[in-house]
Amino acid sequence: MVFLLSAGCAGLIIPANWRDQPPPCLIARASAGLGCDPSLLTVEIRVLARVEKTIQADADLLTRAVENIFDNALRYTPAGGRIEVAVEESGQAVNLRIGNTGVPIPVEFRTAIFDKYNQSASASGRLNMGLGLYFCRLATEAHGGRIWVEQTEALPTVFVIQLPA
């Protein structure tokens, strides 16, 4: 992963490897980076990525952010559930949407989950350190974007990374 993190500027991530990136390639890199055996998956994964725009991005940095969200989706989606990934154009931006059929995140926690050291117990009882989604927020903001969580009728939890195109 190529990025700079300065201890003197806590919370500042500076992308160091800017290039034009097709957003669907970020999704492909992230899913390949998870290293899970597809034959062991107990959830269905659907990907829809039809965009013409590219984004100026550090692919390593954004891939890690997408991997974090994918990992959470795999952890919180019940067996037989579904994960949907979509890349879509939205005006002068590109939205990367990763949703799952797990338990929805309550509205009152949807902002706090991106804070440093925000911890939650997973369904497996594993205690998280509270840095994964914080990293996602920093990486997204370093690219001039934003990240949030929403809920749809079909997908109770949808993470959206919006990046300028």
C-alpha positions as CSV (number, residue, x, y, z in Angstrom):
1,M,0.0,0.0,0.0
2,V,1.4,3.4,-1.0
3,F,0.4,6.3,1.2
4,L,1.9,8.7,3.6
5,L,0.7,9.0,7.2
6,S,2.2,11.8,9.2
7,A,2.3,11.4,13.0
8,G,2.5,15.2,13.2
9,C,-0.8,15.5,11.4
10,A,-2.9,12.9,13.1
11,G,-5.7,11.7,10.9
12,L,-4.2,13.0,7.6
13,I,-3.7,10.6,4.8
14,I,-2.1,11.9,1.6
15,P,-2.5,9.7,-1.5
16,A,1.0,9.2,-3.1
17,N,0.3,7.3,-6.2
18,W,-2.3,9.3,-8.2
19,R,-3.5,7.9,-11.6
20,D,-6.6,7.7,-13.6
21,Q,-8.5,4.7,-12.3
22,P,-11.6,2.9,-13.8
23,P,-13.8,2.4,-10.6
24,P,-14.8,-1.2,-11.6
25,C,-11.1,-2.1,-11.4
26,L,-11.0,-0.9,-7.8
27,I,-13.9,-3.3,-7.0
28,A,-12.1,-6.2,-8.7
29,R,-8.8,-5.5,-6.9
30,A,-10.5,-5.3,-3.6
31,S,-12.5,-8.6,-4.0
32,A,-9.3,-10.4,-5.2
33,G,-7.4,-8.9,-2.2
34,L,-9.7,-10.6,0.4
35,G,-8.1,-13.9,-0.3
36,C,-11.2,-15.9,0.5
37,D,-12.0,-19.2,-1.2
38,P,-15.2,-18.7,-3.3
39,S,-16.3,-22.3,-2.6
40,L,-16.5,-21.5,1.1
41,L,-18.8,-18.4,0.7
42,T,-22.3,-18.8,2.1
43,V,-23.6,-15.6,0.6
44,E,-24.4,-14.5,-2.9
45,I,-22.3,-11.6,-4.3
46,R,-23.7,-9.5,-7.2
47,V,-21.6,-6.8,-8.9
48,L,-23.0,-4.2,-11.3
49,A,-20.4,-1.8,-12.6
50,R,-21.3,0.2,-15.8
51,V,-19.5,3.6,-15.8
52,E,-17.6,5.5,-18.4
53,K,-15.9,7.9,-16.1
54,T,-12.5,7.4,-14.4
55,I,-11.4,8.9,-11.2
56,Q,-8.0,10.4,-10.2
57,A,-7.0,8.1,-7.3
58,D,-4.4,6.2,-5.5
59,A,-5.6,2.7,-6.3
60,D,-3.8,1.0,-3.5
61,L,-5.3,3.3,-0.9
62,L,-8.9,3.1,-2.2
63,T,-8.6,-0.7,-2.8
64,R,-7.8,-1.1,0.9
65,A,-10.8,1.0,1.9
66,V,-13.1,-1.1,-0.4
67,E,-11.5,-4.3,1.1
68,N,-12.4,-3.1,4.6
69,I,-16.1,-2.6,3.6
70,F,-16.2,-5.9,1.7
71,D,-14.7,-7.6,4.8
72,N,-17.4,-6.1,7.0
73,A,-20.1,-7.1,4.5
74,L,-18.9,-10.7,4.5
75,R,-18.7,-10.7,8.4
76,Y,-22.2,-9.3,8.9
77,T,-24.2,-10.9,6.1
78,P,-25.9,-14.1,7.3
79,A,-25.5,-17.4,5.6
80,G,-27.8,-17.4,2.5
81,G,-27.7,-13.6,2.4
82,R,-26.6,-11.3,-0.4
83,I,-24.0,-8.7,-1.0
84,E,-24.5,-6.3,-3.8
85,V,-21.8,-4.0,-5.3
86,A,-22.6,-1.2,-7.7
87,V,-20.5,1.4,-9.3
88,E,-22.6,4.3,-10.7
89,E,-22.2,7.8,-12.1
90,S,-23.8,10.6,-10.1
91,G,-23.4,13.9,-11.7
92,Q,-19.7,14.8,-11.5
93,A,-19.0,12.0,-9.1
94,V,-18.8,8.2,-9.0
95,N,-20.5,6.2,-6.3
96,L,-19.2,2.9,-5.1
97,R,-22.0,1.1,-3.3
98,I,-21.6,-2.0,-1.2
99,G,-24.7,-3.3,0.4
100,N,-25.7,-6.4,2.3
101,T,-28.7,-8.2,3.7
102,G,-27.4,-8.2,7.3
103,V,-28.8,-6.3,10.2
104,P,-29.2,-2.6,9.5
105,I,-27.0,-0.1,11.3
106,P,-29.2,2.1,13.5
107,V,-29.6,5.7,12.2
108,E,-28.0,7.1,15.4
109,F,-24.8,5.1,14.8
110,R,-24.4,5.8,11.1
111,T,-22.0,8.8,11.6
112,A,-20.2,7.5,14.6
113,I,-19.0,4.3,13.0
114,F,-16.5,6.3,11.0
115,D,-14.9,7.8,14.1
116,K,-11.5,6.6,15.4
117,Y,-11.7,3.8,17.9
118,N,-15.5,3.3,17.6
119,Q,-15.9,-0.3,18.6
120,S,-18.7,-2.8,18.2
121,A,-19.0,-6.4,18.9
122,S,-19.6,-8.5,15.8
123,A,-22.1,-11.3,15.5
124,S,-19.2,-13.7,16.2
125,G,-18.4,-11.8,19.4
126,R,-15.1,-10.6,18.0
127,L,-14.3,-7.1,19.3
128,N,-13.2,-4.7,16.6
129,M,-10.6,-2.0,17.1
130,G,-12.6,0.7,15.5
131,L,-10.0,1.7,12.9
132,G,-11.3,0.0,9.6
133,L,-14.1,2.4,8.9
134,Y,-12.1,5.3,10.2
135,F,-9.4,4.5,7.7
136,C,-12.1,4.3,5.0
137,R,-13.3,7.8,5.9
138,L,-9.8,9.2,5.8
139,A,-8.9,7.5,2.5
140,T,-12.1,8.7,0.9
141,E,-11.7,12.3,2.2
142,A,-8.1,12.3,1.0
143,H,-9.5,11.8,-2.5
144,G,-12.0,14.7,-2.1
145,G,-14.8,12.3,-1.5
146,R,-17.2,11.3,1.2
147,I,-18.5,8.1,2.8
148,W,-21.8,7.3,4.4
149,V,-24.2,4.5,5.3
150,E,-27.8,4.3,4.1
151,Q,-30.6,1.7,4.1
152,T,-32.8,0.5,1.2
153,E,-35.8,-1.8,1.2
154,A,-33.7,-4.6,-0.3
155,L,-30.5,-4.0,1.5
156,P,-30.6,-3.0,5.1
157,T,-26.9,-1.8,5.1
158,V,-25.4,0.1,2.2
159,F,-22.0,1.8,2.4
160,V,-21.5,4.5,-0.2
161,I,-18.1,5.9,-1.2
162,Q,-18.6,9.0,-3.4
163,L,-15.5,10.2,-5.3
164,P,-15.2,13.1,-7.7
165,A,-14.8,12.1,-11.4
